[in-house]
Amino acid sequence: MKLHCSVTASPDAKKKYTVRPSLRSSFKNAAALVARNEFPELHSLELSIVLLCDEELLAMNRSTLGHDWLTDILTFEIERTADELEVELYISADRAKENAQTYRATFALELVHLVVHGLLHVAGFGDKTAAEKKRMRARERWYLAQLRPDV
């Protein structure tokens, strides 16, 4: 499968966070693993990851979904055909940093976790009900266990 993974950060996020080449590689490895397992029919995945600060993602959450609360990720499926998929993930680096501290994980691991989480949403996993959250968390843990040496 052909995978193109771009990572950018807003000017505000760039002032606060550094995206090292190793993190870009971890994102790509995570996306490739999820794609192979959740989207075996794909020939091409175009993934754009955009790191933002809380205020920026809150503004997007308000304008696109009408939600007036902080979130750690917004996932948008841009286009899907039988063998191609284009996805945009908007991640709050501020939320990721706070989550990493809360769950005693590294910042890099939490960012990779959010990439996995976003792609699982595109694969049809939900997280609104307790049952959906349980299923989502189990799948996330499985992927993170596979990726741990890389993160």
Secondary structure in CASP SS format (residue, H / E / C, confidence):
PFRMAT SS
TARGET T0000
AUTHOR 0000-0000-0000
METHOD secondary structure of the structure
MODEL  1
M C 1.00
K E 1.00
L E 1.00
H E 1.00
C E 1.00
S E 1.00
V E 1.00
T E 1.00
A E 1.00
S C 1.00
P H 1.00
D H 1.00
A H 1.00
K H 1.00
K H 1.00
K H 1.00
Y C 1.00
T C 1.00
V C 1.00
R C 1.00
P H 1.00
S H 1.00
L H 1.00
R H 1.00
S H 1.00
S H 1.00
F H 1.00
K H 1.00
N H 1.00
A H 1.00
A H 1.00
A H 1.00
L H 1.00
V H 1.00
A H 1.00
R H 1.00
N H 1.00
E H 1.00
F C 1.00
P C 1.00
E C 1.00
L C 1.00
H C 1.00
S E 1.00
L E 1.00
E E 1.00
L E 1.00
S E 1.00
I E 1.00
V E 1.00
L E 1.00
L E 1.00
C C 1.00
D H 1.00
E H 1.00
E H 1.00
L H 1.00
L H 1.00
A H 1.00
M H 1.00
N H 1.00
R H 1.00
S H 1.00
T H 1.00
L H 1.00
G C 1.00
H C 1.00
D C 1.00
W C 1.00
L C 1.00
T C 1.00
D C 1.00
I E 1.00
L E 1.00
T E 1.00
F E 1.00
E E 1.00
I E 1.00
E E 1.00
R E 1.00
T C 1.00
A C 1.00
D C 1.00
E E 1.00
L E 1.00
E E 1.00
V E 1.00
E E 1.00
L E 1.00
Y E 1.00
I E 1.00
S E 1.00
A H 1.00
D H 1.00
R H 1.00
A H 1.00
K H 1.00
E H 1.00
N H 1.00
A H 1.00
Q H 1.00
T H 1.00
Y C 1.00
R C 1.00
A C 1.00
T C 1.00
F H 1.00
A H 1.00
L H 1.00
E H 1.00
L H 1.00
V H 1.00
H H 1.00
L H 1.00
V H 1.00
V H 1.00
H H 1.00
G H 1.00
L H 1.00
L H 1.00
H H 1.00
V H 1.00
A C 1.00
G C 1.00
F C 1.00
G C 1.00
D C 1.00
K C 1.00
T C 1.00
A H 1.00
A H 1.00
E H 1.00
K H 1.00
K H 1.00
R H 1.00
M H 1.00
R H 1.00
A H 1.00
R H 1.00
E H 1.00
R H 1.00
W H 1.00
Y H 1.00
L H 1.00
A H 1.00
Q H 1.00
L H 1.00
R H 1.00
P H 1.00
D H 1.00
V C 1.00
END
